[in-house]
């Protein structure tokens, strides 16, 4: 075992044991779980946003598809949310393909705007297709006796561990993609798509694989979110600032295109936001102001994300590097 | 190869540990009550006045010697901003596990209330709410209490009351229009209007949902004009309500507008519309002229009239505190049982029609009913039904 994999294992073990420091139904474990869930979602986003530099502002679409698919299957047909999670991931893959075909050739802002519109369309559909989605009133998960099959647990520990496993799986897939030939192709496309095409990279296929993988994982996060919160409405899962921008922001603040970036970003931002709400609730809007200022500061101090601190310390990033290089 | 920053990750984890572990301690001799309201974002106005309603009750209780059955324990509000449903679960959990609240009051917004109530049910802490969504007390939950009428009852009253007032003036109505925003509140109230319209054999010539925060009401108003509707029922929060009424009146469309509470009965409605506000009717769950002494005190303190959400949340807070008094305990489960058997008809409870709080088996305050208010001068005045009316309704004030 190399020194690095030893470190990673130690971190995972520490993370798995972390809940025992907290009250099982308490607030802290809930915040930590939420942080890891958003880390997982940001990691999914990172697959297209980080490796291919396709900045999507519509990942809430897949998140919402995941939440709606599993919850509707559970409510209407009694199918366990675990199977619903797979169904949601499958639908998200189809949605990603539909979204990708027309938007694949778009770059930069145009791609971002197209994805943004896609999530917004789904929000409107969920709002108005009342017979199926329950409309704007939203969906509540029935209060049942906690059981594994119903994906409901009395102790937040279980949610935490499920989320931790999800985060680990997505992170390993991200790592695997980034060191595989697919990762090199994605980076080649990011640097110069025409040059990559000339060198024999099938940019359409490569981007499609990245986009569908990312969408499937994002949908899984949506299912877990629904189970963890017991309630959601179109406004909460297809939300632009609440989901789409948040996952992008977490990855960017943490270090876009790196494995640890989204995790660091989420562990920093989510508790900070929660803390700001708790500490500054006395004056309306102050919490957001403080949170916003800290965000601006974070970006000003290190525009390339937290991960840039450690790569700068060690060596200059190279082009073949998985590390923090953005903004080309 | 790249660095993965494991060391940073570890450090971060421990940082969180330390930060979350050092929660502020809870003072035992005070009774903590959680108040969840949207204090930022588009519904902040409503959230702030709702919170004021709760604060007023707590000040009154503490000034009168606190909770007597608990040796004069003082009541303390712990208020948290919940601008969206996504923030509700964590906020609720914090109130319960960190602040050890005996119960929760809120939330002005229906969807956020639903999100909160899913958590309160599972952790066994009562929530007393003013939110309208029918589901709140129709899921068979034991810890959710609704002090004011549900959305469909509101929608029904909005139409029935309007028809009754029209009848007093010898006018018969055949065609109506419904404009509502596509939120939980808008859709459930629109449903009530639709059902009532069916019962009265009215033709709905416009039935239009629009997204919260539209910037141009002209297309809606044009449709309204073309349809030949005789009454319009707009259900909306503040900015949309201003836009719709202003566009209507500026285009010379004088048909009566019967608003669906929220944006139609707050000080900003008058501020934004001036003279154009006069004569606009609206349903409401409470009105300041039902409790003039308390409303006057509120006005002195905060500089504007006591809105229906402030009164309703005051009633909710009052009911919760009375339940703590009755239970002689700060234990949420005991407070919940006390709430279920509570009957109170004094003080703040007089602000809502029916004047009492008494929950049925589902936790719904079935004693109360909506009332109709009308802008006459600087404040909305209760005009219907007769049992609560303080002035006569005026039909068609606009020429």
Boltz contact constraints between the chains, C-beta under 6 A:
constraints:
  - contact:
      token1: [A, 7]
      token2: [B, 6]
      max_distance: 6.0
  - contact:
      token1: [A, 8]
      token2: [B, 6]
      max_distance: 6.0
  - contact:
      token1: [A, 11]
      token2: [B, 6]
      max_distance: 6.0
  - contact:
      token1: [A, 11]
      token2: [B, 9]
      max_distance: 6.0
  - contact:
      token1: [A, 11]
      token2: [B, 10]
      max_distance: 6.0
  - contact:
      token1: [A, 26]
      token2: [B, 97]
      max_distance: 6.0
  - contact:
      token1: [A, 27]
      token2: [B, 93]
      max_distance: 6.0
  - contact:
      token1: [A, 27]
      token2: [B, 94]
      max_distance: 6.0
  - contact:
      token1: [A, 27]
      token2: [B, 97]
      max_distance: 6.0
  - contact:
      token1: [A, 27]
      token2: [B, 98]
      max_distance: 6.0
  - contact:
      token1: [A, 28]
      token2: [B, 20]
      max_distance: 6.0
  - contact:
      token1: [A, 30]
      token2: [B, 90]
      max_distance: 6.0
  - contact:
      token1: [A, 30]
      token2: [B, 93]
      max_distance: 6.0
  - contact:
      token1: [A, 127]
      token2: [B, 182]
      max_distance: 6.0
  - contact:
      token1: [A, 135]
      token2: [B, 187]
      max_distance: 6.0
  - contact:
      token1: [A, 136]
      token2: [B, 182]
      max_distance: 6.0
  - contact:
      token1: [A, 136]
      token2: [B, 183]
      max_distance: 6.0
  - contact:
      token1: [A, 136]
      token2: [B, 184]
      max_distance: 6.0
  - contact:
      token1: [A, 136]
      token2: [B, 187]
      max_distance: 6.0
  - contact:
      token1: [A, 137]
      token2: [B, 184]
      max_distance: 6.0
  - contact:
      token1: [A, 138]
      token2: [B, 111]
      max_distance: 6.0
  - contact:
      token1: [A, 140]
      token2: [B, 118]
      max_distance: 6.0
  - contact:
      token1: [A, 143]
      token2: [B, 121]
      max_distance: 6.0
  - contact:
      token1: [A, 229]
      token2: [B, 89]
      max_distance: 6.0
  - contact:
      token1: [A, 230]
      token2: [B, 118]
      max_distance: 6.0
  - contact:
      token1: [A, 231]
      token2: [B, 114]
      max_distance: 6.0
  - contact:
      token1: [A, 231]
      token2: [B, 115]
      max_distance: 6.0
  - contact:
      token1: [A, 231]
      token2: [B, 118]
      max_distance: 6.0
  - contact:
      token1: [A, 233]
      token2: [B, 111]
      max_distance: 6.0
  - contact:
      token1: [A, 236]
      token2: [B, 85]
      max_distance: 6.0
  - contact:
      token1: [A, 236]
      token2: [B, 86]
      max_distance: 6.0
  - contact:
      token1: [A, 242]
      token2: [B, 86]
      max_distance: 6.0
  - contact:
      token1: [A, 259]
      token2: [B, 4]
      max_distance: 6.0
  - contact:
      token1: [A, 260]
      token2: [B, 4]
      max_distance: 6.0
  - contact:
      token1: [A, 260]
      token2: [B, 5]
      max_distance: 6.0
  - contact:
      token1: [A, 260]
      token2: [B, 9]
      max_distance: 6.0
  - contact:
      token1: [A, 267]
      token2: [B, 12]
      max_distance: 6.0
  - contact:
      token1: [A, 271]
      token2: [B, 16]
      max_distance: 6.0
  - contact:
      token1: [A, 277]
      token2: [B, 81]
      max_distance: 6.0
  - contact:
      token1: [A, 281]
      token2: [B, 79]
      max_distance: 6.0
  - contact:
      token1: [A, 281]
      token2: [B, 80]
      max_distance: 6.0
  - contact:
      token1: [A, 281]
      token2: [B, 81]
      max_distance: 6.0
  - contact:
      token1: [A, 284]
      token2: [B, 39]
      max_distance: 6.0
  - contact:
      token1: [A, 284]
      token2: [B, 40]
      max_distance: 6.0
  - contact:
      token1: [A, 284]
      token2: [B, 44]
      max_distance: 6.0
  - contact:
      token1: [A, 284]
      token2: [B, 48]
      max_distance: 6.0
  - contact:
      token1: [A, 285]
      token2: [B, 40]
      max_distance: 6.0
  - contact:
      token1: [A, 288]
      token2: [B, 40]
      max_distance: 6.0
  - contact:
      token1: [A, 307]
      token2: [B, 5]
      max_distance: 6.0
  - contact:
      token1: [A, 310]
      token2: [B, 3]
      max_distance: 6.0
  - contact:
      token1: [A, 310]
      token2: [B, 5]
      max_distance: 6.0
  - contact:
      token1: [A, 311]
      token2: [B, 3]
      max_distance: 6.0
  - contact:
      token1: [A, 314]
      token2: [B, 3]
      max_distance: 6.0
  - contact:
      token1: [A, 321]
      token2: [B, 2]
      max_distance: 6.0
  - contact:
      token1: [A, 322]
      token2: [B, 2]
      max_distance: 6.0
  - contact:
      token1: [A, 323]
      token2: [B, 2]
      max_distance: 6.0
